[in-house]
Amino acid sequence: MTRVVVVDDQTLVRQGIRGLLDVAGIDVVGEADDGAAALDTITEVEPDVVLLDLRMPGHDGIWALEQLRDRGMDVPVLVLTTFDDDTLVLEALRAGARGYLLKDVTLDQLTRAVETLAGGGTMIAPSITDRLVRAVQSGASPVGADAPPVQELTEREVEVLRLVAEGYNNREISEVLYLAEGTVKNHVSTILVKLCARDRTNAVLRALHDGILR
């Protein structure tokens, strides 16, 4: 059973998410109401996935993401928020979020996202991806200004990366492309190296920034 920590400053929202995930067979093993409490809870229970709101009093979600990254705590974080402005989306993904959904998702969509991140994948709502593309087209950079240059990807690597951007995990990619799962894993590893990316979400951002994915 996938183990989740829910971070949101509203008690009713946390209770609601817990109830829904219980129905879906996902175990909520901890709750927190701000970024600082989230770090303590994550350290204590070591969840498979963290559901994180962004706007919270005290230490917010971006602060929590940056702390997790700086401390080397490699837990997949799915942002679940009502805020979809371009700046927040870019901040969260730069800080290490591996998924970004709005709170108007269905239970099925939320469950799929949680399981996708637990399996090593990424999940960004299509509407959010569209906003990222528009932000890049308007000149906003989804990666740091000092990001190193990328290496050219093969056609197969681009195919794999496109499916990664759509939220597919390695097993699903192997089924779509008729490849062994180990081969897909090797392609993903090579993509991360070539794009100088720390994870799958960052690889998608680099690909958008450099025009590899459009």
N, C-alpha and C positions, 0 to 999 in steps of 0.2 A: 504494500500500500504506500502510495506517495505521501510524504510528510511535508506539511506546509506551515509556514509562519505568516500570519496576516498582520500587516502594519497599517493602521488607519487611526486617526485621532477621534473618530466618531464610534462610540461603543455600539450603537445600533447597527451601523454598517458592518463592523467586525462580526457581530453576532449573526447578522444576515448571511454574510459570506460563509461563516462557519457552518450554518445550517444547510446551505446549498451544497457545499463541498461534501458534507457528511452524506447527503443523499446520493452524491455522485461517487461515493466510495473513496474519497480523498481525506486523509487524516490531518486535521488542523492541530498541530502539536504546540502552538504558542501564539500569543498575541502581543502587540505593542502599540502604544499610542503616539510615539514619536521616534525620531531617528536614533537617539541615544538608547532608549529602551529596546529598540530593535536590535542594536548591536549586542546588547547583553543577552537578549533572548536567543538570537541566532547562535551566539557562542555556546550557550548552554545546551540547546536542543539539537543543533546541527541538522537543520531541515534539508530536504531535497530541493525545495523551491521557496522563494519569498515573494509574497504579494505585497507590493509597496505603493502607498499613496504618495503624492509628491508634496502637496501643500498641507503642512501640519505646523502647529505652534511649537516653539522650541527648535529643536534640530529637525529640519525637513528631509524629504526624500532624497534630494540631490546630495545633501550632506552625508546621509547614510550610504549612498552609493559610492561616494568618493572615499569614505572611510573604509568600506569593505574592500575597495580596490587597493588603497594604500596599505592596508594591513595584509594583503594577499589572501583574503577570505574568498575563495572561488565558489560561492554559492550562486546559482542562477536566480536572477531577480526579474520578476514580471511586474512592471509598473501597471497599476490599475487605478485610474484616476478619471476625474471629470474634465481635466484641463488638456486641451489639444493644440495650444498655440505652438508655433514652429520653434520658438526659442526654448521652451521647456522640453519639447521632444528631443531636440538636438543635445541639450544639456544632459538629459537622462541617458541617452545612448552613448554619448562621449564618456560619461562617468561609469559606464559598464553595464547598464541594463541590457538584458538579452531579449526582452519582450516589452511591448507597449500596447495596452488595450484601454479603451474607454469603458466606463462603468455601465454603458448601455448594452453591453454584450449579453448574449444568452448564456444560460448555464452550460450548454453543450460547447459553445465557443470558449468559455472560460476553462472548462475541464480539458478540452483539447490543448489549450495553451499551456496549462500546468503540466500535463503529461509530455508535451513536446519539449518544454524546457528541462524537465526531469530526465528526458532521454538524450539531452545534449543539443537540442535544436534551438531555434529562435522563433519568435512569433510577434510580428508587428502587424497591427490592423491595416488592411488595404488602404483605408482612408489616410492613415498616418504615413504609409509609404508614399502615397500621392503627394502629401504635403512636403515630405523630404525631397522628392524629385523637384517640386516647384521651388523649394528653398535653394537647392543646388543650382537650378536654372537661373535664379535671381541673383546668384553670386555668394550666397551663404555657404560657408565651408562646414561640412559635418565632421571634419577631422581637424586636428590641431595644425596650426600654421607651420610647425616644425616637423610635420610628418615626412618620413623619408620617401623617396620615389619608389614606385611599384615596378614589378617585373611583369612582362606580358604573359597572359594566361593562354593556354591552349583552348581550342574549341570545346573539348570535353570538359575542361575545368570551368569554362563559362557556363556550360549547361548545368553542371553541378551547383555552381554558385547561384544561378538563377532559381533553382529549386530550394536552396538554402534560404534565399530571400523570401520565398513564399512560405517558409515555415516547415519544410519537410525535414525529417530526421534522416540519419544515414540509411536505416532500413527502408524507409519509404522511397528515398532516392534510388536505392539499388533496385527496387521493384519497377520504378518508372523507366529507368535507363537500362534495365536488364544487365546489371553489373553485380558482382559479388560485393557484399557489404564491406568486406575488408578493402576492396579496391576503392569504394567510395570514401572510406575513412582515410585512405592514403591521399586521394585527390583533395579532400578537405584540408588535410595537414599541409599539403603543398601549396594550396591556395592561401592559407594563413601566412606561410613563409613569404610567398611572392608579394602579397599585399601588405606585408609588415603589420599584420593584424593580430591582436591578442586573443580574439575569439570570433565566432561566426557573425555576430551582430556588427562588430567593428569591421569585419571583412566586407559586409554588405555596404556599410557607410563609405568605406574606401572605394568600392566599386562604383557607387553612385557619384562620388566626388570626381573620380577619374574618367567617368563616361563609359565604364565597362558594362554597366547595366543601365538601361534607359527605360 
